[in-house]
Amino acid sequence: MKTELHDLRKNYQKSELIESDVTNNPFLLFKEWFEMAKEHPKIEEANAMSIATLGSDGFPKNRIVLLKEILDNGFVFYTNYESEKSKAIKNYQKGCLHFFWPALEKQIIIKVTISKVSKEHSENYFKKRPRESQLGAWASEQSSQIASREHLEYKLKTVRERFENTSKIPMPEFWGGFICKPYSFEFWQGRPNRLHDRLLFEQVDSIWEMKRLQP
C-alpha cells in the first residue's frame, strides 16, 4: 500500500543564520541556541539529543539520550556501560549527535569522539539522581533480552528490597557517563524556499574555522 506524503510541506521563515551575526566559537553558538530551546514554551526536552554509533554488524544505529552536562570541551550523557551503544562506543570511539528543535526551525549536527568520564565524575552525578532512577539503573541489564515486563518489575522490586535500609544507594560499576568531544559542528536554520542556512565549524590546528554550505 502506497502512502503519498507529497503535500507535507512547511515554509521555514522564523530566523536566519548569517556569518556576521555569529561567534567564531561553536560552543558559544550552541549554548545560545540551547538556551533559546530551553526557554521555548513548545519545547519540552531541549536536552533530548540523538546519538548515532556504528555497531559490530556494520550498521549505524541512532537513539535518543538526554544531554546532562555542557562542558568547555564536550557534552556528557549517562548510560549503562554494558548496553549496546556502550559496546559500540568501546569498539569505535566516534559518533554523531543531533539536536532538532522544530519550534525554532533549528538543528545542530555534531561529529564527536567519545570516551568515559572519570568514575568520580559519574558518582557525583549519580548521587543527585532521584532514588527511583538510581534503583532503575541497578534493575536493568540494558539491551539484554528479558522474558516480560513483569520480570522487569520483579527485578526492580528485588532491588528496592535490597537497598531498603540504605540511605545512599551506590552507583553500579556498570553505569556511568560518556563525554562527547566535538571535531565539527553544523548549524542549520530553516529558510524560505528550501534555501536553508548551513554553517559548518571545523577545528584546524586548535582554531575553529567556519564555512557556509549550500542547502
C-alpha positions as CSV (number, residue, x, y, z in Angstrom):
1,M,0.0,0.0,0.0
2,K,1.4,3.3,-1.1
3,T,1.3,6.4,1.2
4,E,1.7,9.7,-0.5
5,L,3.4,12.4,1.5
6,H,3.9,15.0,-1.2
7,D,1.7,17.6,0.4
8,L,3.5,17.6,3.8
9,R,5.4,20.9,3.4
10,K,6.3,23.8,5.7
11,N,7.8,27.1,4.7
12,Y,10.6,28.0,7.1
13,Q,10.8,31.7,7.9
14,K,11.4,32.2,11.7
15,S,15.0,33.3,11.6
16,E,18.3,33.4,9.7
17,L,21.9,32.4,10.2
18,I,24.4,34.9,8.9
19,E,28.1,34.8,9.4
20,S,28.5,38.3,10.6
21,D,25.9,37.7,13.3
22,V,27.5,34.7,14.9
23,T,30.6,34.0,17.1
24,N,33.5,32.0,15.8
25,N,33.2,29.7,18.8
26,P,30.7,27.0,18.0
27,F,30.4,26.1,21.7
28,L,29.1,29.6,22.4
29,L,26.7,29.4,19.5
30,F,25.5,26.1,20.7
31,K,24.8,27.4,24.2
32,E,22.9,30.4,22.7
33,W,20.7,28.1,20.6
34,F,20.3,25.7,23.5
35,E,19.1,28.5,25.9
36,M,16.5,29.5,23.2
37,A,15.3,25.9,23.1
38,K,15.2,25.5,26.8
39,E,13.1,28.7,27.3
40,H,10.7,28.0,24.4
41,P,7.2,27.0,25.7
42,K,6.7,24.5,23.0
43,I,9.9,22.5,23.6
44,E,9.6,20.1,26.5
45,E,13.0,18.5,26.4
46,A,15.5,20.8,24.9
47,N,18.3,18.4,26.1
48,A,17.0,15.4,24.1
49,M,19.6,14.5,21.5
50,S,20.1,11.6,19.2
51,I,23.4,9.8,19.2
52,A,24.4,7.6,16.2
53,T,27.1,4.9,16.7
54,L,28.4,2.1,14.5
55,G,27.6,-1.4,15.6
56,S,29.8,-4.5,15.2
57,D,27.4,-5.6,12.4
58,G,28.5,-2.6,10.4
59,F,25.1,-0.9,10.7
60,P,24.8,2.6,12.2
61,K,22.2,2.9,15.0
62,N,20.6,6.0,16.3
63,R,18.7,6.6,19.6
64,I,17.6,9.5,21.8
65,V,19.5,10.2,25.0
66,L,19.4,13.2,27.4
67,L,22.3,15.7,27.5
68,K,23.2,16.2,31.1
69,E,26.2,18.5,31.1
70,I,27.7,21.0,28.7
71,L,31.4,21.3,29.5
72,D,34.1,23.6,27.9
73,N,35.3,20.7,25.8
74,G,32.3,18.4,25.2
75,F,28.8,17.1,26.0
76,V,28.1,14.5,28.7
77,F,25.3,11.8,28.9
78,Y,24.9,8.8,31.2
79,T,24.1,5.2,30.5
80,N,24.7,1.6,31.3
81,Y,28.3,0.7,30.3
82,E,27.1,-2.8,29.2
83,S,24.4,-1.5,26.8
84,E,24.5,-1.9,23.0
85,K,25.6,1.7,22.5
86,S,28.3,1.5,25.1
87,K,29.7,-1.6,23.4
88,A,29.6,0.2,20.0
89,I,31.4,3.1,21.6
90,K,34.1,0.8,23.0
91,N,34.7,-0.7,19.6
92,Y,34.6,2.6,17.7
93,Q,35.0,5.8,19.7
94,K,33.3,8.0,17.2
95,G,29.7,9.1,16.9
96,C,27.3,11.9,15.8
97,L,25.0,14.0,17.9
98,H,21.9,15.6,16.5
99,F,19.6,18.2,18.1
100,F,16.4,19.2,16.3
101,W,14.1,21.9,17.6
102,P,11.2,22.2,15.1
103,A,9.6,25.1,17.1
104,L,12.7,27.1,16.3
105,E,13.3,25.6,12.9
106,K,16.9,24.9,14.0
107,Q,19.1,21.8,14.1
108,I,22.7,21.0,15.0
109,I,24.8,18.1,13.9
110,I,28.0,17.4,15.9
111,K,30.6,14.8,14.9
112,V,32.3,13.7,18.1
113,T,34.9,11.4,19.6
114,I,33.5,9.6,22.7
115,S,35.2,8.4,25.9
116,K,34.2,7.7,29.5
117,V,34.2,10.4,32.1
118,S,36.0,9.6,35.4
119,K,34.3,7.4,38.0
120,E,34.3,10.3,40.4
121,H,32.5,12.4,37.8
122,S,29.9,9.8,37.3
123,E,29.4,9.3,41.0
124,N,28.9,13.0,41.6
125,Y,26.0,12.9,39.1
126,F,24.6,9.6,40.2
127,K,24.0,10.7,43.8
128,K,21.9,13.7,42.5
129,R,19.5,11.4,40.6
130,P,16.1,10.6,42.1
131,R,16.1,7.4,44.2
132,E,13.8,5.5,41.8
133,S,16.2,6.3,38.9
134,Q,19.1,5.0,40.9
135,L,17.2,1.8,41.6
136,G,16.3,1.5,37.9
137,A,20.0,1.7,37.0
138,W,20.6,-1.4,39.2
139,A,17.5,-3.3,38.0
140,S,18.0,-3.0,34.2
141,E,20.6,-5.0,32.2
142,Q,20.2,-2.5,29.4
143,S,19.8,-4.0,25.9
144,S,19.7,-7.6,27.2
145,Q,16.6,-9.7,26.3
146,I,14.0,-10.2,29.0
147,A,11.0,-12.5,29.2
148,S,8.3,-10.0,30.1
149,R,7.6,-6.6,31.6
150,E,6.5,-8.4,34.8
151,H,10.0,-9.9,35.1
152,L,11.5,-6.4,34.9
153,E,9.1,-5.1,37.5
154,Y,10.1,-8.0,39.7
155,K,13.8,-7.1,39.3
156,L,13.0,-3.6,40.4
157,K,11.1,-4.9,43.4
158,T,14.1,-7.1,44.4
159,V,16.4,-4.1,44.1
160,R,14.1,-2.0,46.2
161,E,14.2,-4.6,48.9
162,R,18.0,-5.0,48.7
163,F,18.5,-1.3,49.3
164,E,15.5,-0.8,51.6
165,N,17.7,0.2,54.6
166,T,20.3,2.0,52.6
167,S,20.1,5.8,52.7
168,K,22.6,6.4,49.9
169,I,22.4,4.0,47.0
170,P,25.9,3.3,45.5
171,M,26.5,3.7,41.8
172,P,26.7,0.4,39.9
173,E,30.1,-0.4,38.5
174,F,28.5,-0.9,35.1
175,W,26.9,2.6,34.9
176,G,28.4,6.0,34.2
177,G,28.9,8.9,31.8
178,F,30.4,9.5,28.4
179,I,31.9,12.8,27.2
180,C,31.4,13.6,23.5
181,K,34.2,15.9,22.3
182,P,33.3,17.7,19.0
183,Y,35.5,17.9,16.0
184,S,32.8,19.6,13.9
185,F,29.6,21.4,14.3
186,E,27.0,22.1,11.6
187,F,24.3,24.6,12.4
188,W,21.1,24.6,10.3
189,Q,18.5,27.3,10.2
190,G,15.3,26.7,8.1
191,R,14.8,29.4,5.5
192,P,12.1,30.1,2.8
193,N,12.0,28.1,-0.4
194,R,14.3,25.4,1.0
195,L,17.3,27.8,0.7
196,H,18.3,26.9,4.3
197,D,21.3,28.4,6.1
198,R,24.0,25.9,7.0
199,L,27.2,26.9,8.8
200,L,30.0,24.3,9.3
201,F,32.6,24.7,12.0
202,E,35.7,22.5,11.8
203,Q,38.8,22.6,14.1
204,V,42.1,23.1,12.3
205,D,45.2,23.5,14.5
206,S,43.1,24.2,17.5
207,I,41.3,27.0,15.7
208,W,37.6,26.8,14.7
209,E,37.1,27.6,11.0
210,M,33.7,28.5,9.7
211,K,32.3,27.9,6.2
212,R,28.9,28.1,4.6
213,L,27.4,25.0,2.9
214,Q,24.8,25.0,0.2
215,P,21.3,23.8,1.3
